[in-house]
Amino acid sequence: MSRKGYTNKECPGCKGTNERRTDSIMNVGKSIRCFRRMQGMRQIKLCKKVGISQTYMSQVETQNRNLTWKKLCKVADAIEVPVPIILHFAQNKSELSTKALVAYEILDPVMKQIVGAILAENLSI
């Protein structure tokens, strides 16, 4: 359990992450919020580490704004989760082709193991 009481497997922000959306935007903000919460990190602390306003981060997490690649890399570094893992969990499964979905389903258990290891290491420090 993290300091906020969320298990390393799921937080409230993760529920519905792969729901059908009307656009093609990945759920990067939801993925960031989920990882941040699983580590018990407050949004304001993340913002200070990254050097962005809390308003901006809130808009990213609610999918009203997008991050630049440079800012996404800074956020990933601040929450100590590699960008590819953030992007994997941000993917809208319903928008994948059949081949891509097969690859996603093969990678998903491995990604979850990696996340568990990352979070276990971060929470023990």
N, C-alpha and C positions, 0 to 999 in steps of 0.2 A: 504494500500500500504506500502511496505517496503521502506527503504531508497534508494534502487536501482530502485524503480519503478515497481517491480514485484508484482502482486497481491498475496494474501495468497493462492490462489487456484492453481496457476501454474506459473512456470518460464520457460524461454527458454530451460533450461537444462532438463526439464521434458518431453518435447515433444518426442514421440517415445520411451519412457522408456520401454514399453511393446512390442516392435517390435520383430519379430522373429530373433533369433540368431542361429548361427551354432553350438554353444557349450551350455553347461548347466550352465554356470556361471551366477549368478544373477547379476543384474545391481546395485550392492551396491554403486559403485563409482558415478553413475549418481544420485542415490537417495541422497547420501551425498551432492553432488554438488547442487542439487535442494534445499535441506533444508538450506544449507549454504547461497545460493543466496537469498532465500526468506527472510532470516533474515538480508540481507544486509552485511553479513560478507565476508571480503576479504580472499582469500585463505591463504595469508601469516599470517594473524591473527590466523586462525585456526591452521596452522602449529606450530606457536609459543606456542599456548595453549597446543597442543598435544605433542610437542617435536619431530617433524619429519621435514624432509626437504621439501621445496616447490616442488622440482622435484619429490620426492616420492609421495606426495599428488596429484600432477598433473597426474602422471601415474595411481594412484588409480582411480581418477575421470574420466579418459579416458579409464578405464578398461584394462590397460596394466600391472597392478600389483594388488595383493590382499593384504588386511589387515589381520593381525593376529587377533584373537578374542580380545586379550588384547588391541590392537590399535583401533579396532572398538569400543570397550567400551569407550576408551578415546575420540575418535572423537564424539561419541554420547553424551558424557558428555559435551564436548566443544560446540557443536551446540545445546545442551539442547533438544535433541529429543531422546526418548527411543529406544534402539536397535531393539525391535520388530517392531516398526513403520518404522524404516529405512528398515528393511528386508521385511516388507509387501509391501512397495512401490518399492522394488528392484525386486520383484518376476516377472519372465517371465510368464505371464498368458497363453501364447500359449503352454507352456510345462507342464501345470497342467493337472492332470487326471480330468475326468468329476466331480467326487465327490469333489475334491479339488477346482475346479473352482467354484462350487456352494458355498462352504464355503467362498472362496475369495470374491465372489460377495455379500454375506451377510455381511461380515466384512468390506468391502471397504467403505461404507458410514459412518460407525461408526469411522473408522480410519481417514477419512477426517475431521470429526467433532473434533476429538481429536487433530489433527494437527492444525486446525483452532484455537482451544482454546490455545494450546501451543504457537503458533506464536503470537496471540493477547496479551497474557501475557508477552512474551519476548519483544515484540515491545513497550509495554507500560512502561516498566521499564526504 
